[in-house]
Amino acid sequence: MEKFAGIDWASAEHALCVVDEAGVRLWERLVPHDEAGIARLCRELVELEVERVAIERPDGILVDRLLEAGVTVIAVHPNQAKAARERYSVARGKSDSFDAFVLAELARTDAHRLRTVRPDTDETKALRALTRAREDMVGVRVELANQLRAQLEAFWPGAMVFADVDSPISLAFLARYPSPADARGLGPKRLEGFLARHSYCGRRSSAELLERMRSAPAGRAAGLEAEARRTAVLGLVAALRPIVAEIAELTSQIRGALAAHPDAAIFQPLFRGAKTAICPATLIAELGDARGRYPTDAALAADAGMSPVALESGKRRAATFRRACDKRLRGAVATLADSTRHWHPWAKEVYRRARDRGQDHPHAIRTLGRAWLRVLWRCWQDEVPYDPALHGNFRRLQPAGG
């Protein structure tokens, strides 16, 4: 007799439900999220000969341990689990044990429609950990940089003379001159010495930087307010400097991990710059190693958010923006599309035609991204690098002078 299980995952304890092939509940209990609890859970599922386990996440320690134990794991999207809940309860009740039962039922009846989790290689897992950690740190950097910019705009706009307020040279300048009072004696020679000490190789000379500083609006903060804002600037600078340094270190590690990944050669020709690393690394990390996860390019386009959601009812037909997708994968594909429209003739033409049809920039980028995914999916499935000579639509464009 086949058995199926559902696990309602949580940070402290997991609700487990096991059903037989007729959907009868055989066993239910709560499992603590600790080493003893997870080890016992895996052991019991193996002893019960559970065929499949459904859970609302595709990764994490619990999923890794289940896969290690040889259990087939099915990843269920939270939206799918939520929609299925009403199949088994008209009262719209909700509990962890009931959700575990719903997941077990989905493992029993709908496994052919759901994604089976395949473990990725260590190289891909490392790349995923690095790219996601860097993305999170960039988000923190942007938030802190916006706060720093707001402080400077309120009382010291002249300090924003460099291209980015969170660049290393800008942070070094603000650490030394956090307020107008600190920069009162700053002249050309002193600024030149500061720039030389910090190896500034920007496009502007010290005279130009001073002119920009002095032409900026003069703030009126004084006394206690000026001192408070100065303290805030120093605090934000102190918080930003290690984050900026760590992002640079992660970028370096991502570049090395990408070079060592077997799929790097597939994606690298899609990028003009040989040193480009973040976007191709994110593509590889989010796609994973299991080619069967995306049996068609349409499935890949849907998960990447590059295809719309169709709404049809009677005479009404509409297409809406796809929100349920892999946001990181969507960002990487959009970055690829946006960069190639500037230098790749075929991409430039696809983008131009989309704009001529009245699509705004984000919509046109998604149209181009969908077109690129047809090419990328084929290369990824065949494990061959992108070759313009094999790109049919690109070749057809060439005689027209594209």
URTA-V335853 format. One record per residue. N is the residue number from 0. RES is the residue in three letters. SS is DSSP state (2 for helix, 1 for strand, 0 for the rest). PHI is phi in whole degrees, 0 to 359 (none if undefined). PSI is psi in whole degrees, -180 to 180 (999 if undefined). Layout:
BEGIN
n->{N;N}
res->{RES;RES}
ss->{SS;SS}
phi->{PHI;PHI}
psi->{PSI;PSI}
END
This chain:
BEGIN
n->{0;1;2;3;4;5;6;7;8;9;10;11;12;13;14;15;16;17;18;19;20;21;22;23;24;25;26;27;28;29;30;31;32;33;34;35;36;37;38;39;40;41;42;43;44;45;46;47;48;49;50;51;52;53;54;55;56;57;58;59;60;61;62;63;64;65;66;67;68;69;70;71;72;73;74;75;76;77;78;79;80;81;82;83;84;85;86;87;88;89;90;91;92;93;94;95;96;97;98;99;100;101;102;103;104;105;106;107;108;109;110;111;112;113;114;115;116;117;118;119;120;121;122;123;124;125;126;127;128;129;130;131;132;133;134;135;136;137;138;139;140;141;142;143;144;145;146;147;148;149;150;151;152;153;154;155;156;157;158;159;160;161;162;163;164;165;166;167;168;169;170;171;172;173;174;175;176;177;178;179;180;181;182;183;184;185;186;187;188;189;190;191;192;193;194;195;196;197;198;199;200;201;202;203;204;205;206;207;208;209;210;211;212;213;214;215;216;217;218;219;220;221;222;223;224;225;226;227;228;229;230;231;232;233;234;235;236;237;238;239;240;241;242;243;244;245;246;247;248;249;250;251;252;253;254;255;256;257;258;259;260;261;262;263;264;265;266;267;268;269;270;271;272;273;274;275;276;277;278;279;280;281;282;283;284;285;286;287;288;289;290;291;292;293;294;295;296;297;298;299;300;301;302;303;304;305;306;307;308;309;310;311;312;313;314;315;316;317;318;319;320;321;322;323;324;325;326;327;328;329;330;331;332;333;334;335;336;337;338;339;340;341;342;343;344;345;346;347;348;349;350;351;352;353;354;355;356;357;358;359;360;361;362;363;364;365;366;367;368;369;370;371;372;373;374;375;376;377;378;379;380;381;382;383;384;385;386;387;388;389;390;391;392;393;394;395;396;397;398;399;400;401}
res->{MET;GLU;LYS;PHE;ALA;GLY;ILE;ASP;TRP;ALA;SER;ALA;GLU;HIS;ALA;LEU;CYS;VAL;VAL;ASP;GLU;ALA;GLY;VAL;ARG;LEU;TRP;GLU;ARG;LEU;VAL;PRO;HIS;ASP;GLU;ALA;GLY;ILE;ALA;ARG;LEU;CYS;ARG;GLU;LEU;VAL;GLU;LEU;GLU;VAL;GLU;ARG;VAL;ALA;ILE;GLU;ARG;PRO;ASP;GLY;ILE;LEU;VAL;ASP;ARG;LEU;LEU;GLU;ALA;GLY;VAL;THR;VAL;ILE;ALA;VAL;HIS;PRO;ASN;GLN;ALA;LYS;ALA;ALA;ARG;GLU;ARG;TYR;SER;VAL;ALA;ARG;GLY;LYS;SER;ASP;SER;PHE;ASP;ALA;PHE;VAL;LEU;ALA;GLU;LEU;ALA;ARG;THR;ASP;ALA;HIS;ARG;LEU;ARG;THR;VAL;ARG;PRO;ASP;THR;ASP;GLU;THR;LYS;ALA;LEU;ARG;ALA;LEU;THR;ARG;ALA;ARG;GLU;ASP;MET;VAL;GLY;VAL;ARG;VAL;GLU;LEU;ALA;ASN;GLN;LEU;ARG;ALA;GLN;LEU;GLU;ALA;PHE;TRP;PRO;GLY;ALA;MET;VAL;PHE;ALA;ASP;VAL;ASP;SER;PRO;ILE;SER;LEU;ALA;PHE;LEU;ALA;ARG;TYR;PRO;SER;PRO;ALA;ASP;ALA;ARG;GLY;LEU;GLY;PRO;LYS;ARG;LEU;GLU;GLY;PHE;LEU;ALA;ARG;HIS;SER;TYR;CYS;GLY;ARG;ARG;SER;SER;ALA;GLU;LEU;LEU;GLU;ARG;MET;ARG;SER;ALA;PRO;ALA;GLY;ARG;ALA;ALA;GLY;LEU;GLU;ALA;GLU;ALA;ARG;ARG;THR;ALA;VAL;LEU;GLY;LEU;VAL;ALA;ALA;LEU;ARG;PRO;ILE;VAL;ALA;GLU;ILE;ALA;GLU;LEU;THR;SER;GLN;ILE;ARG;GLY;ALA;LEU;ALA;ALA;HIS;PRO;ASP;ALA;ALA;ILE;PHE;GLN;PRO;LEU;PHE;ARG;GLY;ALA;LYS;THR;ALA;ILE;CYS;PRO;ALA;THR;LEU;ILE;ALA;GLU;LEU;GLY;ASP;ALA;ARG;GLY;ARG;TYR;PRO;THR;ASP;ALA;ALA;LEU;ALA;ALA;ASP;ALA;GLY;MET;SER;PRO;VAL;ALA;LEU;GLU;SER;GLY;LYS;ARG;ARG;ALA;ALA;THR;PHE;ARG;ARG;ALA;CYS;ASP;LYS;ARG;LEU;ARG;GLY;ALA;VAL;ALA;THR;LEU;ALA;ASP;SER;THR;ARG;HIS;TRP;HIS;PRO;TRP;ALA;LYS;GLU;VAL;TYR;ARG;ARG;ALA;ARG;ASP;ARG;GLY;GLN;ASP;HIS;PRO;HIS;ALA;ILE;ARG;THR;LEU;GLY;ARG;ALA;TRP;LEU;ARG;VAL;LEU;TRP;ARG;CYS;TRP;GLN;ASP;GLU;VAL;PRO;TYR;ASP;PRO;ALA;LEU;HIS;GLY;ASN;PHE;ARG;ARG;LEU;GLN;PRO;ALA;GLY;GLY}
ss->{0;0;1;1;1;1;1;1;0;0;0;0;1;1;1;1;1;1;1;1;0;0;0;0;1;1;1;1;1;1;1;1;0;0;2;2;2;2;2;2;2;2;2;2;2;2;2;0;0;1;1;1;1;1;1;0;0;0;0;0;2;2;2;2;2;2;2;2;0;0;0;1;1;1;1;0;0;2;2;2;2;2;2;2;2;2;2;2;0;0;0;0;0;0;0;2;2;2;2;2;2;2;2;2;2;2;2;2;2;0;2;2;2;0;1;1;0;0;0;0;0;2;2;2;2;2;2;2;2;2;2;2;2;2;2;2;2;2;2;2;2;2;2;2;2;2;2;2;2;2;2;2;2;2;2;0;2;2;2;0;0;0;0;0;0;0;0;2;2;2;2;2;2;2;2;2;0;0;0;0;0;0;0;0;0;0;0;2;2;2;2;2;2;2;2;2;2;0;0;0;0;0;0;0;0;2;2;2;2;2;2;2;2;2;2;0;0;0;0;0;0;0;2;2;2;2;2;2;2;2;2;2;2;2;2;2;2;2;2;2;2;2;2;2;2;2;2;2;2;2;2;2;2;2;2;2;2;2;2;2;0;0;0;2;2;2;2;2;0;0;0;0;0;0;0;0;0;2;2;2;2;2;2;2;2;2;2;0;0;0;2;2;2;0;0;0;2;2;2;2;2;2;2;0;0;0;0;0;1;1;1;1;1;0;0;1;1;1;1;1;0;0;0;0;0;0;2;2;2;2;2;2;2;2;2;2;2;2;2;2;0;0;0;0;2;2;2;2;2;2;2;2;2;2;2;2;0;0;0;0;2;2;2;2;2;2;2;2;2;2;2;2;2;2;2;2;2;2;2;2;2;2;0;0;0;0;0;2;2;2;0;2;2;2;2;2;2;2;0;0;0;0}
phi->{none;287;229;224;227;231;235;271;287;208;283;257;208;245;270;243;222;242;236;267;291;263;88;279;289;259;199;219;190;261;241;292;272;220;299;296;293;292;298;294;300;298;296;292;295;292;295;281;58;292;286;216;235;255;211;272;197;264;211;114;300;298;296;300;290;296;295;297;281;88;272;284;249;248;272;248;293;306;294;292;295;295;293;286;302;285;291;244;205;276;277;59;285;211;205;296;293;292;297;297;295;299;295;297;295;296;295;282;253;237;299;289;260;249;275;272;285;247;295;274;288;298;297;290;298;295;296;294;297;292;293;288;296;295;299;296;292;297;298;294;299;297;297;292;296;295;294;295;298;296;297;292;296;281;213;211;296;295;283;271;262;264;301;234;292;255;287;304;291;293;293;296;296;290;294;272;231;282;209;301;295;291;261;298;264;282;238;302;293;294;293;299;296;297;296;293;297;258;54;286;234;288;278;260;280;297;295;294;296;295;296;296;295;283;275;289;301;270;287;246;291;213;61;295;296;299;293;294;292;299;297;295;298;297;295;293;297;297;284;283;300;293;292;299;294;290;297;297;293;296;300;297;294;297;300;292;294;295;298;271;279;295;271;300;296;291;265;301;296;282;239;290;279;295;271;298;228;296;295;297;295;294;301;296;295;279;289;80;257;280;296;291;298;239;293;224;291;294;295;294;297;293;292;274;71;264;243;282;261;277;238;229;205;63;272;274;225;209;232;238;295;275;262;276;201;279;298;293;295;299;297;291;293;296;296;300;297;293;283;287;294;272;228;271;303;293;298;299;289;299;295;298;296;297;294;295;280;97;284;284;301;301;295;296;295;294;297;293;299;297;294;294;293;297;286;298;298;296;297;293;294;275;58;234;295;296;232;303;292;260;273;303;296;292;296;293;281;301;300;279;85;288}
psi->{125;148;149;151;153;139;119;103;145;170;-29;-43;154;138;128;137;132;131;159;-174;-12;-2;10;133;125;-32;136;140;169;140;120;147;71;176;-44;-42;-44;-42;-43;-40;-49;-41;-43;-38;-38;-44;-35;-7;47;130;-49;150;129;138;151;39;148;-2;-178;170;-45;-44;-43;-41;-37;-43;-39;-32;-4;15;137;122;132;125;124;125;140;-34;-37;-42;-39;-42;-34;-23;-37;-12;-23;-1;119;-17;-4;33;162;134;163;-41;-38;-40;-38;-39;-43;-43;-39;-40;-39;-38;-32;-42;-25;23;-32;-15;-8;164;127;128;127;129;136;166;163;-36;-41;-40;-40;-43;-39;-42;-42;-47;-38;-37;-41;-41;-43;-41;-37;-39;-42;-42;-44;-43;-46;-38;-38;-39;-41;-43;-40;-40;-44;-39;-26;-29;-10;57;-22;-18;-15;63;-13;165;-44;134;-21;16;156;-40;-37;-41;-38;-40;-44;-31;-32;-35;73;-4;163;-33;-37;-27;13;-38;15;117;-176;-46;-42;-39;-40;-40;-41;-46;-38;-41;-32;15;46;127;34;177;-16;142;170;-35;-41;-40;-42;-39;-42;-38;-44;-23;-9;155;143;126;161;10;136;168;-131;-37;-45;-41;-38;-43;-36;-43;-40;-42;-45;-38;-43;-38;-43;-33;-35;-36;-48;-31;-44;-42;-39;-36;-41;-39;-43;-39;-42;-43;-38;-41;-42;-42;-36;-43;-30;-7;137;-23;-2;-39;-25;-40;-26;-39;-14;-5;134;-41;127;-25;-2;127;-40;-49;-52;-35;-40;-40;-48;-43;-41;-31;-38;-167;-20;103;-29;-12;-33;88;-22;162;-25;-39;-40;-42;-36;-46;-28;0;22;-7;146;169;124;135;113;130;110;-124;-7;126;130;161;131;165;135;115;-32;94;178;104;-37;-42;-40;-43;-39;-42;-39;-39;-43;-47;-44;-33;-39;-24;-15;-23;-23;121;-43;-45;-40;-40;-42;-43;-43;-44;-38;-42;-39;-26;2;7;140;176;-51;-40;-43;-36;-40;-37;-45;-39;-41;-40;-41;-34;-27;-40;-48;-41;-42;-44;-42;-42;-41;-9;45;144;155;130;114;-28;-22;0;99;-49;-34;-43;-38;-24;-26;-47;-24;3;23;999}
END
